Amino acid sequence: MKNSKQPILFFDGDCALCNRVLTFILSNEIKADLMFSPLNAISTERWREAHPSMLMDEDSVYYFDGTNLYKKSTAVLQLLPKLRWYTGILKLGWLLPLKLRDRCYDFVAARRKRIFKECIVDPRLMGRMLH
């Protein structure tokens, strides 16, 4: 692991929607300092061993900002400042209560593999994956 304080997005590597979101992030990030790691990867397992107090399961997106680990909709919203200004409208998500945000997240997550079938991995991820 390069730096235990480096921001990392943990995601379902077999999910076509997740990979499309990664392409969106790569196309809209302000600075290329975010690392990525599939939840089922050895690199994620090593990270979890190094951070035993930060619990994760295999069914959500997680964002580690260098200090805190965020899950589901909060992970997505915490990631927004790393993206270009025009994604700022998405910050309105903070106005929704956490339970409602996470219900929306769960609704999409439960259907994502039926809706998005083709999993295309963006070649720009090479060199940005957690080791």
C-alpha positions as CSV (number, residue, x, y, z in Angstrom):
1,M,0.0,0.0,0.0
2,K,1.4,3.4,-1.0
3,N,0.0,5.6,1.7
4,S,-2.5,4.6,4.3
5,K,-3.9,8.2,4.2
6,Q,-4.6,8.1,0.5
7,P,-8.2,8.4,-0.6
8,I,-9.6,5.1,-1.9
9,L,-12.9,4.1,-3.5
10,F,-13.9,0.5,-2.8
11,F,-16.4,-0.9,-5.3
12,D,-18.0,-4.1,-6.7
13,G,-15.6,-5.0,-9.5
14,D,-18.1,-7.2,-11.2
15,C,-20.8,-4.5,-11.4
16,A,-21.3,-2.8,-14.8
17,L,-22.9,0.2,-13.1
18,C,-20.0,0.6,-10.7
19,N,-17.6,0.5,-13.6
20,R,-19.6,3.2,-15.4
21,V,-19.5,5.3,-12.3
22,L,-15.7,4.9,-12.2
23,T,-15.5,6.1,-15.8
24,F,-17.5,9.2,-14.8
25,I,-15.2,9.8,-11.9
26,L,-12.1,9.4,-14.0
27,S,-13.6,11.9,-16.6
28,N,-14.5,14.5,-14.0
29,E,-12.0,14.3,-11.2
30,I,-10.1,17.5,-10.4
31,K,-6.9,15.8,-9.3
32,A,-5.9,12.2,-10.1
33,D,-5.1,11.2,-6.5
34,L,-8.0,8.8,-5.9
35,M,-7.1,5.1,-5.8
36,F,-9.6,2.3,-6.6
37,S,-10.0,-1.2,-5.3
38,P,-12.6,-3.9,-5.9
39,L,-14.2,-5.2,-2.7
40,N,-13.2,-8.7,-3.4
41,A,-9.6,-7.9,-4.3
42,I,-6.5,-9.0,-2.3
43,S,-5.6,-5.3,-2.0
44,T,-8.9,-4.6,-0.2
45,E,-8.3,-7.5,2.1
46,R,-4.9,-6.2,3.0
47,W,-6.3,-2.7,3.6
48,R,-9.0,-4.2,5.9
49,E,-6.3,-6.0,7.9
50,A,-4.4,-2.7,8.3
51,H,-7.6,-0.9,9.4
52,P,-9.4,-3.5,11.6
53,S,-11.7,-0.8,13.2
54,M,-13.2,0.1,9.8
55,L,-15.7,-2.6,9.1
56,M,-16.8,-3.4,5.5
57,D,-19.2,-5.8,3.9
58,E,-19.2,-7.0,0.3
59,D,-22.5,-5.3,-0.7
60,S,-21.8,-1.5,-0.8
61,V,-19.6,1.2,-2.1
62,Y,-17.1,2.6,0.4
63,Y,-15.0,5.8,0.2
64,F,-12.0,6.2,2.5
65,D,-11.0,9.9,2.6
66,G,-7.6,9.3,4.3
67,T,-9.2,9.4,7.8
68,N,-12.8,8.1,7.7
69,L,-14.6,5.3,5.9
70,Y,-18.0,6.2,4.4
71,K,-20.6,3.8,3.1
72,K,-23.4,3.8,0.5
73,S,-24.9,7.2,-0.2
74,T,-22.6,9.0,2.2
75,A,-19.6,7.6,0.4
76,V,-20.9,9.0,-2.9
77,L,-21.6,12.4,-1.4
78,Q,-18.2,12.6,0.4
79,L,-16.5,11.9,-3.0
80,L,-18.2,14.9,-4.7
81,P,-15.6,17.6,-3.7
82,K,-13.0,15.6,-5.7
83,L,-15.0,16.1,-8.9
84,R,-15.4,19.2,-11.1
85,W,-17.6,22.1,-10.1
86,Y,-20.5,21.2,-12.3
87,T,-21.2,18.0,-10.4
88,G,-22.0,20.3,-7.4
89,I,-25.7,20.0,-8.0
90,L,-25.4,16.4,-6.7
91,K,-24.6,17.9,-3.3
92,L,-28.3,18.5,-2.9
93,G,-28.3,14.9,-1.8
94,W,-27.1,16.1,1.6
95,L,-30.6,17.6,2.1
96,L,-32.2,14.1,2.2
97,P,-32.2,12.2,5.4
98,L,-29.6,9.4,5.6
99,K,-32.2,6.6,5.8
100,L,-34.0,7.9,2.6
101,R,-30.6,8.4,0.8
102,D,-29.6,4.8,1.7
103,R,-33.0,3.4,0.7
104,C,-32.5,5.0,-2.8
105,Y,-29.0,3.6,-2.9
106,D,-30.3,0.1,-2.0
107,F,-33.1,0.3,-4.6
108,V,-30.6,1.0,-7.3
109,A,-28.0,-1.5,-5.9
110,A,-30.6,-4.3,-5.9
111,R,-31.4,-3.8,-9.6
112,R,-28.0,-2.7,-11.0
113,K,-26.9,-6.1,-12.4
114,R,-30.2,-6.6,-14.2
115,I,-30.2,-3.1,-15.7
116,F,-26.5,-2.7,-16.6
117,K,-25.2,-6.0,-18.1
118,E,-22.0,-5.1,-20.0
119,C,-19.1,-4.6,-17.6
120,I,-16.5,-2.4,-19.3
121,V,-13.4,-1.6,-17.3
122,D,-11.9,1.9,-18.1
123,P,-8.2,1.5,-19.2
124,R,-7.5,4.7,-17.2
125,L,-7.8,2.6,-14.0
126,M,-4.5,1.0,-14.7
127,G,-2.0,2.4,-12.3
128,R,-4.8,3.7,-10.1
129,M,-5.7,0.4,-8.5
130,L,-4.7,-0.2,-4.9
131,H,-1.8,-2.7,-4.5
